[in-house]
Amino acid sequence: MQHTPTPGTEPSRREPDGPEPGVQLTDAPAEEDLARISAALDEFNVAETGVDDRRPLAVLVRDPGTGEVLGGMSGHTSLGLLFVESFHLPDELRGSGFGTAVLRAAEEEARRRGCRNAVLYTLSFQAPGFYEKHGWQVFGDVPCEPPGTSRVFMTKALT
């Protein structure tokens, strides 16, 4: 049985005579600070699971003339899951099959990496219907602003 300490009595992880850590709120964090948090969490996850498989994944749609990225998907794979973090195509490419090609490529690469499931969230006015058409299922819906809008959490089995 695990013991949960009474609030205020948790053991301190600082040196006994060292200064107390400070808490800072910011809407402009330094990239290196975000990287440090992410790396520390990754180290913890690897220590707990023995699995070190987190890798970025991106599927890019490029202009054939300039090589400029027009849209695509970014995310990562970790611990058997594909996480879709961002997916955008400009209006002129929607409905042309590029979205399906991008999503398929990401799912296929995730399978090659050993992922069994995928997860994402989209906004109710973005693309839940697109994902449902491709076999994704809603597992949560959280209201947000503006009124009538929600974040739609979706998953898909990749096996």
C-alpha positions in Angstrom: 0.0 0.0 0.0 1.3 3.4 -0.9 1.3 6.3 1.6 0.1 9.7 0.4 1.7 12.4 2.5 -0.5 15.0 4.1 -0.3 18.3 2.1 2.6 20.4 3.3 4.5 17.5 4.7 5.9 16.1 1.5 9.6 15.5 1.6 11.7 18.2 0.0 14.0 17.2 -2.9 16.3 20.3 -2.3 19.4 20.4 -0.3 18.6 21.0 3.4 20.4 24.3 3.5 19.7 25.4 -0.1 17.3 28.0 -1.3 13.7 27.1 -1.9 12.9 26.7 -5.7 10.8 29.5 -7.2 7.6 29.0 -9.3 7.4 31.3 -12.4 4.4 31.6 -14.7 5.1 32.7 -18.2 3.5 32.9 -21.6 6.9 33.2 -23.3 8.9 30.2 -22.1 12.4 29.8 -23.5 12.8 26.9 -26.0 15.6 25.4 -23.9 13.3 25.5 -20.8 10.6 23.6 -22.6 13.2 21.1 -24.0 14.5 20.5 -20.5 11.1 19.7 -19.1 10.4 17.4 -22.1 13.8 15.6 -21.7 13.3 15.1 -18.0 9.8 13.6 -18.6 11.3 11.4 -21.3 14.0 10.2 -18.9 11.4 9.4 -16.2 9.3 7.5 -18.7 12.3 5.5 -19.9 13.4 4.7 -16.3 9.8 3.5 -15.5 9.2 1.5 -18.7 12.7 0.5 -19.9 11.5 1.7 -23.3 13.3 4.5 -25.1 11.4 4.9 -28.4 10.1 8.5 -28.6 10.6 9.8 -32.1 9.2 12.8 -34.0 7.0 12.1 -37.0 6.1 14.5 -39.7 4.4 14.1 -43.1 5.0 17.2 -45.2 3.2 18.5 -48.3 5.6 20.6 -50.4 5.3 22.9 -53.3 6.9 21.1 -56.2 8.5 24.3 -57.6 9.8 26.0 -54.4 10.0 23.1 -52.0 8.1 25.3 -49.5 6.0 23.4 -47.0 2.3 24.0 -47.8 0.9 21.8 -45.0 1.0 18.4 -43.4 1.0 16.6 -40.1 3.4 16.7 -37.1 3.4 14.5 -34.1 5.5 11.7 -32.5 5.4 8.1 -31.6 6.1 6.7 -28.1 5.3 3.6 -26.1 3.2 2.1 -28.8 1.2 5.2 -29.6 1.1 7.7 -32.5 0.3 11.2 -31.2 -1.0 13.6 -33.9 -0.2 17.0 -32.6 -0.9 19.3 -35.6 -2.4 18.7 -39.0 -3.2 21.5 -41.5 -3.7 21.8 -45.2 -4.5 25.1 -47.0 -8.0 25.4 -48.4 -6.9 24.9 -52.0 -5.6 21.4 -51.1 -8.6 20.2 -49.1 -10.9 17.7 -50.7 -8.1 16.7 -53.2 -6.9 13.5 -51.4 -3.8 15.1 -49.8 -5.4 14.9 -46.3 -6.0 11.2 -46.7 -2.5 10.6 -48.1 -0.9 12.5 -45.2 -3.0 10.6 -42.6 -2.3 7.2 -44.2 1.4 7.9 -44.4 1.5 8.8 -40.7 -0.5 5.7 -39.7 1.6 3.4 -41.8 4.9 4.8 -40.4 3.5 4.5 -36.9 2.7 0.8 -37.6 6.3 0.3 -38.8 7.4 1.8 -35.5 5.3 -0.7 -33.6 2.4 1.5 -32.6 -0.8 -0.2 -31.9 -3.0 2.9 -31.3 -3.2 6.5 -32.3 -4.6 9.6 -30.5 -5.3 13.2 -31.4 -7.6 16.0 -30.6 -9.3 18.4 -33.0 -11.7 21.2 -32.6 -15.4 20.7 -33.4 -15.2 23.2 -36.2 -12.0 21.6 -37.7 -12.0 18.0 -38.9 -13.7 15.4 -36.7 -15.7 14.2 -39.7 -12.6 13.7 -41.7 -11.0 11.6 -39.0 -14.2 9.5 -38.4 -14.3 8.8 -42.2 -10.8 7.3 -41.7 -11.8 5.0 -38.8 -11.0 7.3 -35.9 -13.5 7.2 -32.9 -14.4 9.9 -30.4 -13.5 9.1 -26.8 -14.0 12.5 -25.3 -15.6 15.9 -26.0 -14.7 18.9 -23.8 -16.5 22.2 -24.2 -14.3 25.2 -24.9 -14.6 28.8 -26.2 -16.4 30.1 -28.1 -19.8 28.7 -26.8 -20.8 25.7 -28.8 -17.3 24.7 -29.6 -15.5 21.7 -28.1 -12.2 19.9 -28.2 -12.9 16.4 -29.7 -10.5 13.7 -28.5 -10.2 10.8 -30.9 -8.4 7.4 -31.1 -7.8 4.7 -33.7 -6.5 1.2 -33.4 -3.6 0.7 -35.8 -3.5 -3.1 -35.6 
